[in-house]
Amino acid sequence: MDKLKNEKILKHFIKIDLEIHKVILTVNFDEWLESDSKKLTNNELFLNVCRTIIGQQLSGKAANTIYGRFLKLFKGKEITSANLLKIKDQKIRDAGISWAKIKYIKDLAQKYMNGEINLESLYDMTNEEVITELIKVKGIGNWTAEMVLIFTLNREDVFSFGDLGLKKGFEKVYGIKNPTQKQIEKMISKWTPYKSFGSIALWHSLE
């Protein structure tokens, strides 16, 4: 992230939320986000959505380990939806991916190949349209789509109320035990247009 953008974010949060601003000062956003200087190719978009599905309900470390094994299944071939569909389910299972997630990533591959979902146009869609498009795939709900918005499409104003880590981070940063969604909404409404950076700061606070 360029220096000017970082300064804008810091200035925004120091005016409206000193608690999260303290955490943001410790975050290297380049370690969390895709480079915003280029759009991903269609295959890169497909792979990133696969990675998000694979990482559902896993710790970051476990998700990265399993994703590394997943990449090796392609044996140097291009990682495409067509090549994924050629890999036998048992081989994917042996890499540590659950049977349910195998169905999900193969449904993604099939729907992408058939034109039932349009990954090419995600960059041109609103956040709501991206979510609507992605939840056509089995196993993709709001949380997965919101992670794609933040970490693949670099949308800057996203907060996932379904993410347990964000709730835990909120508890830690603000000292509020078991915060209600209403309490969280009231606090993060001030973060706009940079909710995604506040979200990353909450996750970072748990490390």
NORHUVEN-V861005 format. One record per residue. N is the residue number from 1. PHI is phi in whole degrees, 0 to 359 (NA if undefined). PSI is psi in whole degrees, 0 to 359 (999 if undefined). Layout:
n=N phi=PHI psi=PSI
n=N phi=PHI psi=PSI
//
This chain:
n=1 phi=NA psi=136
n=2 phi=287 psi=159
n=3 phi=299 psi=321
n=4 phi=297 psi=316
n=5 phi=297 psi=316
n=6 phi=300 psi=319
n=7 phi=294 psi=321
n=8 phi=298 psi=318
n=9 phi=294 psi=315
n=10 phi=298 psi=318
n=11 phi=296 psi=322
n=12 phi=297 psi=310
n=13 phi=286 psi=330
n=14 phi=292 psi=336
n=15 phi=280 psi=330
n=16 phi=242 psi=344
n=17 phi=199 psi=92
n=18 phi=292 psi=329
n=19 phi=296 psi=310
n=20 phi=287 psi=332
n=21 phi=299 psi=320
n=22 phi=300 psi=320
n=23 phi=288 psi=317
n=24 phi=303 psi=326
n=25 phi=300 psi=337
n=26 phi=262 psi=358
n=27 phi=264 psi=134
n=28 phi=260 psi=98
n=29 phi=296 psi=336
n=30 phi=294 psi=338
n=31 phi=281 psi=345
n=32 phi=256 psi=327
n=33 phi=247 psi=154
n=34 phi=295 psi=153
n=35 phi=299 psi=131
n=36 phi=270 psi=12
n=37 phi=273 psi=349
n=38 phi=212 psi=153
n=39 phi=276 psi=147
n=40 phi=285 psi=152
n=41 phi=289 psi=169
n=42 phi=300 psi=318
n=43 phi=294 psi=323
n=44 phi=294 psi=320
n=45 phi=298 psi=313
n=46 phi=302 psi=313
n=47 phi=295 psi=320
n=48 phi=294 psi=323
n=49 phi=292 psi=319
n=50 phi=303 psi=314
n=51 phi=298 psi=321
n=52 phi=294 psi=320
n=53 phi=296 psi=313
n=54 phi=301 psi=326
n=55 phi=276 psi=0
n=56 phi=303 psi=130
n=57 phi=59 psi=27
n=58 phi=239 psi=155
n=59 phi=292 psi=160
n=60 phi=302 psi=319
n=61 phi=295 psi=314
n=62 phi=296 psi=318
n=63 phi=299 psi=317
n=64 phi=294 psi=321
n=65 phi=297 psi=311
n=66 phi=293 psi=321
n=67 phi=297 psi=322
n=68 phi=299 psi=319
n=69 phi=294 psi=322
n=70 phi=301 psi=315
n=71 phi=298 psi=324
n=72 phi=293 psi=339
n=73 phi=297 psi=337
n=74 phi=277 psi=349
n=75 phi=49 psi=46
n=76 phi=86 psi=351
n=77 phi=284 psi=161
n=78 phi=298 psi=137
n=79 phi=273 psi=99
n=80 phi=232 psi=167
n=81 phi=298 psi=320
n=82 phi=297 psi=317
n=83 phi=290 psi=328
n=84 phi=296 psi=318
n=85 phi=294 psi=340
n=86 phi=280 psi=342
n=87 phi=280 psi=131
n=88 phi=293 psi=143
n=89 phi=304 psi=320
n=90 phi=297 psi=324
n=91 phi=294 psi=322
n=92 phi=292 psi=320
n=93 phi=297 psi=321
n=94 phi=295 psi=340
n=95 phi=279 psi=355
n=96 phi=104 psi=8
n=97 phi=267 psi=131
n=98 phi=294 psi=158
n=99 phi=302 psi=321
n=100 phi=298 psi=315
n=101 phi=291 psi=330
n=102 phi=299 psi=316
n=103 phi=299 psi=320
n=104 phi=293 psi=312
n=105 phi=289 psi=330
n=106 phi=284 psi=328
n=107 phi=294 psi=320
n=108 phi=301 psi=312
n=109 phi=299 psi=315
n=110 phi=294 psi=315
n=111 phi=293 psi=326
n=112 phi=292 psi=315
n=113 phi=296 psi=323
n=114 phi=280 psi=352
n=115 phi=81 psi=14
n=116 phi=284 psi=336
n=117 phi=234 psi=150
n=118 phi=242 psi=88
n=119 phi=290 psi=330
n=120 phi=301 psi=329
n=121 phi=264 psi=3
n=122 phi=302 psi=322
n=123 phi=297 psi=333
n=124 phi=268 psi=356
n=125 phi=268 psi=156
n=126 phi=288 psi=167
n=127 phi=304 psi=316
n=128 phi=296 psi=321
n=129 phi=292 psi=322
n=130 phi=298 psi=314
n=131 phi=299 psi=314
n=132 phi=300 psi=320
n=133 phi=292 psi=314
n=134 phi=287 psi=328
n=135 phi=286 psi=3
n=136 phi=291 psi=340
n=137 phi=273 psi=137
n=138 phi=302 psi=135
n=139 phi=86 psi=354
n=140 phi=258 psi=118
n=141 phi=244 psi=196
n=142 phi=301 psi=318
n=143 phi=301 psi=309
n=144 phi=299 psi=316
n=145 phi=297 psi=322
n=146 phi=292 psi=326
n=147 phi=293 psi=323
n=148 phi=296 psi=318
n=149 phi=302 psi=315
n=150 phi=285 psi=307
n=151 phi=265 psi=343
n=152 phi=253 psi=316
n=153 phi=263 psi=356
n=154 phi=57 psi=38
n=155 phi=286 psi=133
n=156 phi=268 psi=351
n=157 phi=233 psi=57
n=158 phi=236 psi=136
n=159 phi=224 psi=130
n=160 phi=259 psi=106
n=161 phi=291 psi=344
n=162 phi=272 psi=3
n=163 phi=267 psi=118
n=164 phi=294 psi=325
n=165 phi=298 psi=322
n=166 phi=295 psi=321
n=167 phi=295 psi=317
n=168 phi=295 psi=320
n=169 phi=297 psi=321
n=170 phi=298 psi=315
n=171 phi=302 psi=316
n=172 phi=291 psi=314
n=173 phi=289 psi=320
n=174 phi=257 psi=354
n=175 phi=67 psi=29
n=176 phi=253 psi=116
n=177 phi=283 psi=131
n=178 phi=48 psi=60
n=179 phi=295 psi=144
n=180 phi=279 psi=162
n=181 phi=299 psi=325
n=182 phi=297 psi=318
n=183 phi=297 psi=317
n=184 phi=294 psi=315
n=185 phi=302 psi=318
n=186 phi=298 psi=319
n=187 phi=288 psi=312
n=188 phi=280 psi=347
n=189 phi=301 psi=332
n=190 phi=285 psi=342
n=191 phi=287 psi=337
n=192 phi=307 psi=134
n=193 phi=261 psi=28
n=194 phi=235 psi=39
n=195 phi=299 psi=326
n=196 phi=298 psi=322
n=197 phi=288 psi=325
n=198 phi=296 psi=321
n=199 phi=298 psi=313
n=200 phi=299 psi=322
n=201 phi=297 psi=320
n=202 phi=295 psi=316
n=203 phi=299 psi=315
n=204 phi=300 psi=327
n=205 phi=296 psi=341
n=206 phi=272 psi=352
n=207 phi=282 psi=999
//
